[in-house]
Structure formats: structure tokens, C-alpha cells
Amino acid sequence: MNAIDFAPLFRTAIGFDRLARQMDAAASVDASYPPYNIERTGEDSYRLTMAVAGFGPDDIELIAKDNTLVIAGRVANEAPKAELLYRGIAGRAFERRFVLADHIVVEGADLQNGLLHVGLKRVVPEALKPRRIAIAGQSADVQSANVQTAATTTLANDAAATAARAA
């Protein structure tokens, strides 16, 4: 068992309590059941696929709260229909927690062929998106008109100077 003590790191860090809790929680999780994949399906969209053979839609619960997605499976106790000689399909209860980054929302979930698909998307609020800021000053039309006026004034001044020399 590999145990890493992060206490010296967090002794001098202020405000990183959430990070410390996440690292402790990640170290204490059984990461083998049920198996899952995380796929990037677009620039800001992801899909979590979890193998949940033997579970129906009513046996699985998804809860998204405080940047955490909790997926729990509980098997209903049914009377065995026949004598079970070998159990190779795990039907035990489980609870998986996934820490979601800021602005990740759960779009929906779908259960097909023993695979639970959970759609996730990053939705950045308008206030946090980069925005282009216009620079105050003259517009291109005003600048163009000023250049034409300056050229006309220069030509008129040159003509007046030439006429004054000739006189």
C-alpha cells in the first residue's frame, strides 16, 4: 500500500482545504468496481460510461451536488429462480464519486446494454467568458473624413502660397 502524507505541503498553504480533502478522498477510494471510461466527445463535452451489468434504471441513483457526481447502485433482493452454481457477474452494491471541475454540469444519463452513459458539459457563464473590449477613439469613417479634410486644407494652403509668391 502506498501512502503519501501531504501534511507538510498543506502546513504552509492557506485556502487549499478543498484540494487536501479531494486528495485524501481519491487515495481512499476502491477504484476497481464498477469499471468506467471517461471520454472527451467535444471541446466542452464529456461522456462517462460505466459498466453496470445486472442493474436496471430503478437500481441506479445519480446525484450531482457541490461539484461532485455520485453514482450509486443498489440491487433489489429477489428470490433466486434457480440454484446458482457460479456467480461471475458482480451484483453487489456500489457507490462511485467523481469530482467535477468548475462549470461542469450533468446533461443526462442513459442505460443501454448494461452500460450507463452520463453526459457532461462545461457551461461557462457569460460573465466569465473572454470578451472583446472596444478601444475608445475616432471611428474609421471619422478618421477617413479627417484625412480628406487635411489633404484638402494642405492643397489649398499650397495654392495660396504659390499665388502669393507669383504676386
Number of C-alpha atoms within 10 A of each C-alpha: 3 5 7 9 9 11 10 8 9 14 8 9 10 7 9 10 11 9 11 15 11 11 13 14 12 14 13 9 11 10 11 7 15 17 10 16 10 12 13 12 12 9 8 12 17 19 21 17 19 19 18 24 15 14 20 16 12 10 14 18 12 17 12 15 11 9 14 14 17 15 17 15 21 16 15 12 6 6 6 7 6 6 6 7 6 6 7 6 9 11 15 12 15 14 16 15 16 13 16 17 10 11 11 18 19 18 13 12 15 11 17 12 9 13 17 22 19 19 18 21 19 17 12 13 8 8 7 7 8 7 8 6 6 6 7 6 8 10 9 9 9 11 12 12 11 13 12 12 12 12 12 12 12 12 12 12 12 12 12 12 11 11 10 9 8 7 5
